[in-house]
Amino acid sequence: MNAHHDNAPLYRRFVDLLHRTIGLDAASLGHNAIERAIDQRAAAWCANGHAGATLADYWDAAQASPAIVQALVETVVVPETWFYRDADAFRALARLAHERLDERGTALPLRILSLPCSTGEEPYTIAMTLLDAGIGAAHMRIDAMDISERSLAVAQRAVYSRNSFRGNAFPFRDAHFTRTEDGWRLAPRIVDAVRFSRANLMQLDATALGVYDFVFCRNVLIYFGRDAQQAALHALNDVLAENGTLFVGPAETGLLMRHGMQSAKIPLAFAFHRAAPAEAQLGGGHTAPLASAAALAMTHSPVPALAPPQVFSAEPFAWPDPVARTSFSAGSTHSPLNGISPRTPSDGISQHTRSNDVSQHKPLNGISQRTPKPSGTVPQLHDLTKPQITSPTNTARNTLQAAHALADAGRLTEAANAINVYLEQHAPHAEAFYLLGVLADASGDTNLARSQYRKALYLDPQHGEALAHLATLLELEGDRHGARLLMERALRAQGAQRG
């Protein structure tokens, strides 16, 4: 191989190739990481009968071999997912699925799409959620797509290690898995509910797919360049039914709002609807036809062996949460009430944050601290999916859980009021300010959201979700440098927690 510094033009060619193929913005992963992946695959290619070849030779071979390009994609893809990740989305799915079936009846099954599906935890969680909610397999069709053949093979095997079970995983694991020598095997009734295929979001054929009631495309758009984001949103818009729901990752909400999607007002589920025609900014009409009744009514059979690559496909990347927890994860390790950092965070956080006294945040008028009673219309998910907040006091836990319930019910102002009341009476709390930022984001108040995220980061500079959300706001405002610095901090926070 040539010296590394002599290969800069070739590396740029590979970066462009990855951008064209899968939409990857190399800066989102880091150019050094991309170059290491290229070197790794080039070395493997040379060791496989091409001794003495150069990186230029490897580039020439890649131009003539889709298999070489696929191998590079597999190296770049780093799956990061687990069961019931961002559990609020699945609680929302159970409720919305019942409402959809009540509205239109059960003659046609619900259609749900998971892309990228990675190693299968997300689509299998969808299946467990709906079956546990009393929706039979005959009333749902779950399609799961990913560009990574390696990830799809893991998904089809349906045996998982403990890394796929985070937080309080025992209730659903006991209900749906069997312990084996090499992990936990998923029950056949769950496996049979999901259909896997290889796919690429950048080449999605909406006409062939038809439309879906629910689409999960979470934690991937953050890795795209702007043109790829636009193309991906066009594709998602085309496969989403007129009254369908799109679930994205927590750091992607601002992007969807900028492109004309409408928040479903379920803040912690990060759910969106297609914009009304007069408000749509994506351009073009909704031309994807409904799938035929025969296709929709297909019974669920065991997952077949992988078919050859299809024209349509799903993105490979699962945006790794800055920390391996949700906002309400039992595994949360940051201490929002104690150990407050006296140092104003840097890397894109404005220096005036210090002067913003977080203890002076006043509540809104019309305070309501009443927690809504459960409706009882949708069976509850396993205890894992119930909001859990690691907090030094029961008061904080109960207050934030009550605010969470209000937000789930669409009562955003009351949820914010409940949190503000707590902050008036107790020490500053990073998780409380983060939730206030999410609520402000859902209400379209980006200035307030930005302020709340900064307060959360003042108290906990390693709060990954706040870092990711603030990065999105900076990106939308045109500060790509500041956004990138924040995302780098988020990734460092993730690595620190795992270490």
C-alpha positions in Angstrom: 0.0 0.0 0.0 1.1 3.6 -0.5 1.9 5.9 2.4 -1.2 7.1 4.1 -0.7 10.8 3.3 -0.3 9.9 -0.4 -3.8 8.3 -0.5 -5.8 11.4 0.4 -7.4 11.8 -3.1 -8.3 8.1 -3.1 -9.9 8.3 0.4 -12.0 11.2 -0.9 -13.2 9.0 -3.8 -14.3 6.3 -1.3 -16.0 8.9 0.8 -17.9 10.1 -2.2 -18.8 6.5 -3.1 -20.2 5.9 0.4 -22.2 9.1 0.2 -23.7 8.2 -3.2 -24.4 4.6 -2.1 -25.8 5.0 1.4 -26.0 8.7 2.0 -23.3 8.8 4.6 -21.9 12.1 5.6 -18.3 11.1 6.5 -18.0 13.9 9.0 -20.8 12.4 11.1 -18.7 9.4 11.9 -15.3 11.0 11.5 -13.0 10.9 8.5 -10.4 8.9 10.5 -13.0 6.2 11.2 -13.9 6.0 7.5 -10.3 5.8 6.5 -9.6 3.0 9.0 -12.6 1.1 7.5 -11.2 1.6 4.0 -7.7 0.4 5.1 -9.2 -2.6 6.8 -11.2 -3.8 3.8 -8.3 -3.0 1.4 -5.9 -5.1 3.6 -8.4 -8.0 3.6 -8.7 -7.7 -0.2 -5.0 -7.7 -0.7 -4.6 -10.8 1.6 -7.2 -12.6 -0.5 -5.0 -13.1 -3.6 -3.9 -9.6 -4.3 -0.6 -9.3 -2.5 1.4 -6.2 -3.3 -1.7 -4.3 -4.6 -2.1 -0.6 -3.9 -5.1 1.3 -2.6 -5.6 2.5 -6.2 -5.9 -1.1 -7.2 -8.5 -1.7 -4.5 -10.4 1.3 -5.8 -10.4 0.0 -9.4 -11.6 -3.4 -8.2 -14.4 -1.8 -6.2 -15.7 0.0 -9.3 -16.3 -3.4 -11.0 -17.5 -5.3 -7.9 -20.7 -4.6 -6.0 -19.5 -7.3 -3.5 -16.4 -5.2 -2.6 -18.6 -2.1 -2.1 -21.0 -4.2 0.1 -18.0 -5.5 2.2 -16.9 -1.9 2.8 -20.4 -0.9 3.8 -20.6 -3.8 6.2 -17.3 -2.5 7.8 -18.6 1.0 8.1 -21.9 -0.1 9.7 -21.8 -0.4 13.4 -25.1 -1.7 14.7 -26.2 0.0 18.0 -29.6 -1.1 19.1 -31.5 -3.0 21.8 -35.0 -4.1 22.7 -37.5 -1.4 23.7 -35.0 1.4 22.8 -36.8 4.7 23.4 -39.8 2.8 24.9 -42.2 5.7 24.6 -42.4 5.1 20.8 -43.7 1.6 21.4 -46.3 2.7 24.0 -47.5 5.2 21.5 -47.6 2.5 18.7 -49.8 0.2 20.8 -52.3 3.0 21.4 -52.3 4.3 17.9 -52.6 0.8 16.4 -55.8 0.1 18.5 -57.2 3.5 17.3 -56.4 2.7 13.7 -58.1 -0.7 13.9 -61.1 0.8 15.6 -61.4 3.4 12.9 -61.2 1.1 9.8 -61.9 -2.4 11.1 -59.8 -5.5 10.8 -60.4 -6.4 7.2 -56.9 -5.3 6.3 -53.9 -5.7 8.6 -51.8 -2.9 9.9 -48.7 -2.4 7.9 -45.5 -1.4 9.8 -42.1 -0.8 8.4 -38.8 -0.8 10.3 -35.8 0.6 8.4 -33.1 0.3 9.1 -33.9 -2.7 11.2 -30.3 -3.5 12.1 -30.0 -6.8 13.9 -33.7 -7.1 14.5 -34.3 -5.7 18.0 -36.6 -2.9 16.8 -39.0 -4.9 14.5 -39.1 -7.7 17.1 -40.0 -5.1 19.8 -42.8 -3.9 17.5 -44.1 -7.5 17.2 -43.9 -8.1 21.0 -45.6 -4.7 21.7 -48.6 -5.3 19.4 -49.1 -8.9 20.4 -48.9 -8.0 24.1 -51.4 -5.3 23.4 -53.9 -7.8 22.2 -53.5 -7.3 18.5 -53.3 -10.7 16.8 -50.6 -11.7 14.2 -53.3 -11.8 11.5 -54.0 -8.1 12.0 -50.4 -6.9 11.4 -47.7 -7.1 8.8 -44.2 -6.0 9.9 -41.6 -5.5 7.2 -38.0 -5.1 8.4 -35.3 -3.9 6.0 -31.6 -3.1 6.2 -28.6 -2.8 3.8 -26.3 -5.0 6.0 -26.4 -8.7 5.1 -24.5 -9.4 8.4 -27.1 -7.6 10.5 -30.0 -9.4 8.7 -28.4 -12.7 9.4 -28.2 -11.9 13.1 -31.9 -10.8 13.0 -33.0 -14.0 11.3 -31.1 -16.2 13.8 -33.1 -14.4 16.6 -30.6 -15.3 19.4 -29.4 -12.4 21.4 -26.7 -11.6 23.9 -27.1 -9.5 27.0 -26.1 -6.4 25.1 -29.6 -6.4 23.5 -31.2 -6.3 26.9 -30.8 -3.1 28.8 -32.4 -1.7 31.9 -35.1 -3.8 33.5 -35.3 -6.4 30.7 -36.5 -9.3 32.8 -40.3 -9.2 32.3 -40.3 -9.2 28.5 -37.3 -11.5 28.3 -38.9 -14.0 30.5 -42.1 -13.8 28.5 -40.7 -14.1 25.0 -37.3 -15.7 25.2 -35.7 -19.0 26.1 -32.3 -19.2 27.6 -29.7 -21.1 25.5 -26.0 -21.8 25.7 -25.1 -18.8 23.6 -27.8 -16.3 24.6 -31.6 -15.9 24.6 -33.6 -17.3 21.7 -36.8 -15.4 20.7 -40.1 -17.3 20.6 -41.2 -18.5 17.1 -44.5 -16.6 17.3 -42.5 -13.3 17.5 -40.0 -14.3 14.8 -42.8 -15.4 12.5 -44.4 -11.9 12.7 -41.6 -10.1 11.0 -40.5 -10.3 7.3 -36.9 -9.4 6.6 -35.4 -8.2 3.4 -32.2 -6.4 2.2 -32.8 -2.8 1.2 -31.3 0.6 0.8 -33.2 3.8 1.8 -31.4 5.8 -0.9 -32.9 3.5 -3.6 -36.3 2.9 -2.0 -39.0 1.9 -4.6 -42.2 3.3 -3.0 -44.3 2.1 -5.9 -43.3 -1.5 -5.2 -43.7 -1.2 -1.4 -47.1 0.6 -1.2 -47.8 2.6 2.0 -47.5 1.9 5.7 -49.6 2.8 8.7 -46.5 3.1 10.8 -42.8 3.7 9.8 -39.9 3.4 12.2 -36.8 5.2 10.7 -34.9 6.1 13.8 -31.4 7.4 14.4 -30.2 7.3 10.8 -30.9 10.7 9.3 -28.4 12.3 11.6 -25.6 10.5 9.7 -26.7 11.9 6.3 -25.6 14.9 4.4 -28.3 17.5 3.6 -29.0 16.2 0.1 -29.2 12.6 1.4 -31.5 13.8 4.2 -33.8 15.4 1.6 -33.8 12.2 -0.5 -34.5 10.0 2.5 -37.4 12.2 3.6 -38.9 12.1 0.1 -38.8 8.3 0.3 -40.3 8.1 3.8 -43.0 10.6 2.8 -43.9 8.3 -0.2 -44.3 5.2 1.9 -46.2 6.8 4.7 -50.0 6.5 4.6 -51.9 9.8 4.5 -52.8 9.4 8.2 -49.8 7.3 9.1 -47.2 7.9 11.8 -43.4 8.2 11.3 -41.2 7.5 14.3 -37.7 9.0 14.3 -34.8 9.4 16.7 -34.7 12.0 19.4 -32.0 14.0 17.6 -34.0 14.1 14.3 -37.2 15.9 15.4 -36.0 19.3 14.3 -35.0 18.1 10.9 -38.5 16.7 10.2 -40.2 19.9 11.4 -37.9 21.9 9.1 -39.1 19.7 6.2 -42.8 20.2 6.8 -43.7 17.1 8.9 -46.1 17.7 11.7 -45.4 16.6 15.2 -47.9 14.0 16.6 -47.7 15.8 19.9 -46.4 12.7 21.7 -43.1 14.3 22.8 -41.1 11.4 24.1 -42.2 9.1 21.3 -40.7 11.5 18.6 -43.6 10.7 16.3 -44.7 12.7 13.2 -47.4 12.8 10.6 -47.2 13.8 6.9 -47.8 17.5 6.4 -51.1 18.8 4.9 -50.7 19.3 1.1 -50.7 23.1 1.4 -48.0 23.0 4.1 -45.8 20.2 2.6 -42.3 21.3 1.9 -41.0 18.1 0.5 -42.5 18.7 -2.9 -44.4 16.4 -5.2 -47.6 14.5 -4.6 -48.2 11.3 -2.7 -48.1 8.9 -5.6 -47.3 5.6 -4.0 -50.4 3.3 -4.5 -52.0 1.3 -1.7 -50.7 -2.3 -1.8 -53.3 -4.7 -3.0 -55.7 -6.3 -0.6 -54.2 -9.7 -1.4 -50.7 -8.5 -0.5 -51.9 -6.8 2.7 -53.8 -9.9 3.8 -50.8 -12.3 3.4 -50.5 -14.6 6.4 -47.3 -14.5 8.3 -44.9 -17.3 7.5 -41.5 -18.2 9.0 -38.8 -15.8 7.9 -37.3 -17.1 4.6 -33.6 -17.2 3.7 -32.2 -13.9 2.5 -33.3 -13.1 -1.0 -30.8 -11.6 -3.5 -30.4 -7.8 -3.1 -33.5 -5.9 -4.2 -33.8 -2.5 -5.9 -35.3 -0.9 -2.7 -33.3 -0.9 0.5 -32.9 0.6 3.9 -30.1 2.6 5.5 -27.5 0.8 7.5 -26.7 3.1 10.3 -28.4 2.9 13.7 -27.5 6.3 15.3 -25.9 5.2 18.6 -27.5 7.0 21.5 -24.9 9.3 23.1 -25.3 7.2 26.2 -26.7 3.7 26.4 -29.9 4.7 28.2 -33.2 6.5 27.5 -34.3 9.5 29.4 -36.0 7.3 31.9 -33.6 4.3 31.9 -32.9 2.6 35.2 -29.3 2.5 34.1 -28.9 6.3 34.1 -25.6 7.2 35.8 -25.5 10.9 35.8 -26.4 12.6 39.1 -28.4 15.7 38.3 -28.9 16.9 41.9 -25.4 16.4 43.2 -22.0 17.1 41.8 -23.1 20.1 39.7 -20.3 21.1 37.5 -19.2 24.7 38.2 -17.7 24.9 34.7 -19.7 26.1 31.8 -19.7 23.5 29.1 -17.8 24.3 25.9 -17.8 22.9 22.4 -20.7 24.8 21.0 -22.4 25.8 24.3 -22.4 29.6 24.5 -20.5 31.2 27.3 -23.4 33.2 28.6 -24.9 29.9 30.0 -23.2 30.6 33.3 -25.2 33.8 33.8 -28.4 32.0 33.2 -29.3 31.1 36.8 -31.1 27.7 36.5 -32.6 28.1 39.9 -34.7 31.0 38.8 -36.8 29.2 36.2 -40.4 30.4 37.0 -43.5 28.2 36.4 -46.2 29.1 34.0 -49.6 30.2 35.1 -52.5 27.8 35.4 -50.4 25.1 37.1 -51.9 21.7 37.1 -50.3 18.9 39.1 -53.0 16.3 38.4 -51.8 13.1 36.9 -54.3 11.6 34.3 -55.8 8.3 35.2 -54.9 5.4 32.9 -57.5 5.0 30.2 -57.4 1.2 30.4 -58.2 0.9 26.7 -54.8 -0.4 25.7 -53.1 -3.3 27.6 -50.0 -2.1 29.4 -46.6 -3.1 28.1 -44.1 -4.9 30.3 -42.7 -3.0 33.3 -39.5 -2.3 31.3 -41.4 0.2 29.2 -42.7 2.2 32.2 -41.0 5.5 32.8 -38.2 5.1 35.3 -36.0 7.9 36.5 -32.8 7.4 38.6 -33.1 10.2 41.2 -31.9 10.8 44.7 -35.4 11.5 45.9 -38.8 10.0 45.4 -40.2 13.5 44.9 -38.2 13.9 41.7 -39.1 10.5 40.4 -42.8 11.0 41.0 -42.9 14.5 39.6 -41.1 13.6 36.4 -43.2 10.5 36.0 -46.3 12.5 36.4 -45.0 15.1 33.8 -44.2 12.2 31.5 -47.8 10.9 31.8 -49.2 14.3 31.0 -46.9 14.7 28.0 -48.0 11.2 26.7 -51.6 12.4 26.9 -50.8 15.5 24.8 -51.1 17.9 27.7 -47.8 19.6 27.0 -48.4 22.8 29.0 -49.5 20.9 32.1 -46.4 18.7 31.8 -44.1 21.7 31.7 -46.0 23.3 34.6 -45.5 20.3 36.8 -41.8 20.2 36.1 -41.5 24.0 36.7 -43.3 23.6 40.1 -40.7 21.0 41.1 -37.8 23.2 40.0 -39.2 26.1 42.1 -39.2 23.9 45.2 -36.1 21.8 44.8 -32.5 21.9 43.6 -31.8 22.1 39.8 -32.3 18.8 38.0 -30.6 18.1 34.6 -33.3 15.6 33.6 -36.0 18.1 34.4 -34.5 20.7 32.2 -33.9 18.2 29.4 -37.6 17.2 29.5 -38.6 20.9 29.4 -36.5 21.2 26.3 -38.2 18.2 24.6 -41.6 19.7 25.5 -40.6 23.1 24.0 -39.3 21.4 20.9 -42.6 19.6 20.5 -44.4 22.9 20.8 -42.2 24.5 18.2 -40.5 27.0 20.6 -36.9 26.4 19.5 -35.5 29.4 21.6 -37.0 28.0 24.8 -35.9 24.4 23.9 -32.3 25.6 23.3 -32.2 27.4 26.6 -33.5 24.3 28.5 -31.0 22.0 26.9 -28.2 24.4 27.8 -29.4 24.3 31.4 -29.4 20.5 31.4 -25.8 20.6 30.1 -24.7 23.1 32.7 -25.7 20.6 35.4 -24.6 17.5 33.5 -22.1 18.2 30.7 -22.3 14.6 29.6 -26.1 14.4 29.2 -26.1 12.7 25.9 -29.8 13.3 24.9 -29.4 17.0 25.6 -26.2 17.1 23.6 -27.9 15.4 20.6 -31.0 17.7 20.7 -29.0 20.9 21.0 -26.8 19.7 18.1 -29.9 19.3 16.0 -31.0 22.9 16.8 -27.6 24.3 15.9 -27.6 22.3 12.6 -31.0 23.8 11.8 -29.7 27.3 12.5 -26.8 26.8 10.1 -24.1 26.3 12.8 -22.8 23.0 11.4 -19.4 23.4 13.2 -21.1 23.8 16.6 -23.4 20.9 15.9 -20.5 18.6 15.0 -18.6 19.5 18.2 -21.7 18.7 20.2 -22.2 15.3 18.5 -18.5 14.5 19.1 -19.1 15.2 22.8 -22.1 13.0 22.7 -20.1 10.1 21.2 -17.4 10.6 23.8 -20.0 10.5 26.5 -21.2 7.2 25.2 -17.7 5.8 25.2 -17.1 7.0 28.7 -20.2 5.3 30.0 -19.4 2.0 28.4 -15.8 2.1 29.6 
